[in-house]
Amino acid sequence: CKVLENDKLSLATSEIVLKTASSSIGHFARVASSTEVEFLQNFYYPLALKLIVDSRSDGHRYAGAIILTQPANSSPALIYSKRKVLFNVIWDAVCDKNKTVRQAAATTLEASLQVISQREAMSDYIRSALKQIDLGFGSSVAEKVLGSLTILDTLLGGAVVSYADLNNTLRQQGVAVQDLVWKVLQRKD
């Protein structure tokens, strides 16, 4: 916990240490008893949420993102039970000003969406993602555009949602695929 909350060093310096510490949480989640999973849910999940929204520290936002990826990969029920809270904070992290934080948040987003896709219909999450994509594409901030492209890449990658489900949701939302492609092509610079 002390390692993950430390923001004295730059992210470039502490990145490998933070990854290793978060991996330990993932290993713990994989072998945890129900009581220990409850501890993870009550201690590390709120900690990760607190860290990922810390606007003052790239290291904290990175630590928050990589902590959240671990239970998605090792203890999916933990992420699934708290998915609403996660999706309130993940969008901003995917559009973070720091590239390393954006990449970690994108990994968290994909892992979390994969967990959810195995348990419920994805249409609400796709709609939410499309809203975030539109917001990012409407922005003049480069990181928001990059975040939108990352979210779109996650949706189109095929690991989260089938192309048929994605196409159906796009159609229901009144989004033409060619319009979406055109928005992407406009960002070629």
C-alpha positions as CSV (number, residue, x, y, z in Angstrom):
1,C,0.0,0.0,0.0
2,K,2.8,2.4,0.9
3,V,4.5,1.7,-2.5
4,L,1.3,2.4,-4.4
5,E,0.5,5.6,-2.6
6,N,4.0,7.0,-2.9
7,D,4.2,9.9,-5.3
8,K,7.6,11.2,-4.4
9,L,9.3,9.7,-7.5
10,S,8.4,10.4,-11.1
11,L,6.2,8.0,-12.9
12,A,9.1,7.1,-15.2
13,T,11.2,6.1,-12.2
14,S,8.5,4.2,-10.2
15,E,6.5,2.6,-13.1
16,I,8.1,-0.9,-12.7
17,V,7.8,-0.8,-8.9
18,L,4.1,0.1,-9.2
19,K,3.5,-2.7,-11.7
20,T,5.1,-5.2,-9.5
21,A,3.1,-4.0,-6.4
22,S,-0.1,-4.2,-8.4
23,S,0.8,-7.7,-9.7
24,S,1.1,-8.8,-6.1
25,I,-2.5,-7.6,-5.5
26,G,-3.5,-9.6,-8.6
27,H,-1.8,-12.8,-7.2
28,F,-3.5,-12.2,-3.9
29,A,-6.9,-11.8,-5.6
30,R,-6.4,-15.0,-7.5
31,V,-5.8,-17.2,-4.4
32,A,-7.9,-15.2,-1.9
33,S,-10.6,-16.7,0.3
34,S,-14.0,-15.0,0.4
35,T,-12.9,-13.0,3.4
36,E,-9.8,-11.9,1.7
37,V,-11.7,-10.9,-1.4
38,E,-14.0,-8.8,0.8
39,F,-10.8,-7.1,2.2
40,L,-9.7,-6.4,-1.4
41,Q,-13.1,-5.0,-2.2
42,N,-13.3,-2.8,0.9
43,F,-9.7,-1.7,0.9
44,Y,-7.9,-1.8,-2.4
45,Y,-10.8,-1.0,-4.7
46,P,-11.6,2.3,-2.9
47,L,-7.9,3.0,-2.8
48,A,-7.6,2.5,-6.5
49,L,-10.6,4.7,-7.2
50,K,-9.1,7.4,-5.0
51,L,-5.7,7.2,-6.8
52,I,-7.1,7.1,-10.3
53,V,-8.8,10.5,-9.9
54,D,-5.9,12.3,-8.2
55,S,-5.3,15.1,-10.6
56,R,-2.0,16.1,-8.9
57,S,-0.1,12.9,-9.4
58,D,0.6,10.9,-12.6
59,G,2.0,8.1,-10.4
60,H,-1.3,7.9,-8.4
61,R,-3.5,7.8,-11.5
62,Y,-1.3,5.1,-13.0
63,A,-1.3,3.1,-9.8
64,G,-5.1,3.4,-9.6
65,A,-5.5,2.1,-13.2
66,I,-3.1,-0.8,-12.8
67,I,-4.6,-1.8,-9.4
68,L,-8.1,-2.0,-11.1
69,T,-6.8,-4.1,-13.9
70,Q,-5.6,-6.8,-11.5
71,P,-9.0,-7.9,-10.1
72,A,-10.5,-7.8,-13.6
73,N,-7.9,-10.4,-14.6
74,S,-7.7,-12.4,-11.3
75,S,-11.0,-11.9,-9.5
76,P,-13.6,-10.8,-12.0
77,A,-16.5,-10.9,-9.5
78,L,-14.9,-8.0,-7.6
79,I,-14.9,-5.8,-10.7
80,Y,-18.3,-6.9,-11.8
81,S,-19.9,-6.0,-8.5
82,K,-18.4,-2.5,-8.6
83,R,-18.7,-1.8,-12.3
84,K,-20.9,1.3,-12.1
85,V,-18.4,3.1,-9.9
86,L,-15.5,2.1,-12.2
87,F,-17.2,3.4,-15.3
88,N,-17.7,6.8,-13.6
89,V,-13.9,7.3,-13.4
90,I,-12.3,5.3,-16.1
91,W,-13.3,7.6,-19.0
92,D,-11.2,10.5,-17.7
93,A,-8.2,8.2,-17.1
94,V,-8.4,6.9,-20.7
95,C,-8.1,10.6,-21.8
96,D,-5.3,11.5,-19.3
97,K,-2.6,13.9,-20.3
98,N,0.1,11.3,-19.5
99,K,0.5,8.6,-22.1
100,T,1.5,5.9,-19.6
101,V,-1.7,6.6,-17.5
102,R,-3.8,6.5,-20.7
103,Q,-2.4,3.2,-21.7
104,A,-2.9,1.7,-18.3
105,A,-6.5,3.0,-18.1
106,A,-7.2,1.6,-21.6
107,T,-6.0,-1.9,-20.4
108,T,-8.3,-1.5,-17.3
109,L,-11.2,-0.5,-19.6
110,E,-10.7,-3.5,-21.9
111,A,-10.3,-6.0,-19.1
112,S,-13.3,-4.7,-17.3
113,L,-15.5,-4.7,-20.4
114,Q,-14.4,-8.3,-21.0
115,V,-15.6,-9.3,-17.5
116,I,-18.9,-7.5,-18.0
117,S,-19.4,-8.9,-21.5
118,Q,-19.3,-12.5,-20.1
119,R,-22.2,-11.7,-17.7
120,E,-24.6,-9.2,-19.3
121,A,-25.6,-7.4,-22.5
122,M,-23.2,-4.7,-23.5
123,S,-25.6,-2.2,-25.1
124,D,-25.6,0.2,-22.1
125,Y,-21.8,0.2,-22.0
126,I,-21.4,0.6,-25.7
127,R,-23.8,3.6,-25.6
128,S,-21.7,5.1,-22.8
129,A,-18.5,4.5,-24.7
130,L,-20.0,6.1,-27.8
131,K,-21.0,9.1,-25.8
132,Q,-17.4,9.4,-24.5
133,I,-16.1,9.0,-28.0
134,D,-18.3,11.8,-29.2
135,L,-17.2,14.0,-26.4
136,G,-13.6,13.4,-27.1
137,F,-13.9,13.9,-30.8
138,G,-15.7,17.2,-30.1
139,S,-12.8,18.4,-28.0
140,S,-9.8,20.3,-29.2
141,V,-7.6,18.7,-26.5
142,A,-5.3,16.1,-28.2
143,E,-5.5,13.7,-25.2
144,K,-9.3,13.6,-25.3
145,V,-9.2,12.7,-29.0
146,L,-6.5,10.0,-28.3
147,G,-8.7,8.7,-25.5
148,S,-11.7,8.5,-27.9
149,L,-9.6,6.6,-30.5
150,T,-8.5,4.2,-27.7
151,I,-12.1,3.6,-26.6
152,L,-13.1,3.0,-30.2
153,D,-10.2,0.6,-30.7
154,T,-11.3,-1.3,-27.6
155,L,-14.8,-1.6,-29.0
156,L,-13.7,-2.6,-32.5
157,G,-11.0,-5.0,-31.3
158,G,-13.5,-7.8,-31.0
159,A,-12.5,-9.1,-27.6
160,V,-15.1,-7.1,-25.7
161,V,-18.2,-7.3,-27.9
162,S,-19.1,-9.1,-31.0
163,Y,-19.3,-7.2,-34.2
164,A,-23.0,-8.1,-34.6
165,D,-23.8,-6.7,-31.1
166,L,-21.7,-3.6,-31.8
167,N,-23.4,-3.0,-35.1
168,N,-26.9,-3.5,-33.6
169,T,-26.1,-1.0,-30.8
170,L,-24.7,1.5,-33.4
171,R,-27.8,1.1,-35.4
172,Q,-30.1,1.6,-32.4
173,Q,-28.2,4.8,-31.5
174,G,-28.5,6.1,-35.0
175,V,-24.8,6.0,-35.5
176,A,-23.8,5.2,-39.1
177,V,-20.5,3.3,-39.2
178,Q,-19.3,5.4,-42.2
179,D,-19.9,8.6,-40.0
180,L,-17.8,7.1,-37.2
181,V,-15.1,6.2,-39.7
182,W,-15.2,9.7,-41.1
183,K,-14.7,11.1,-37.6
184,V,-11.6,9.0,-37.2
185,L,-10.2,9.9,-40.5
186,Q,-10.6,13.6,-39.7
187,R,-8.2,13.1,-36.9
188,K,-5.3,11.8,-39.1
189,D,-3.1,14.6,-37.9
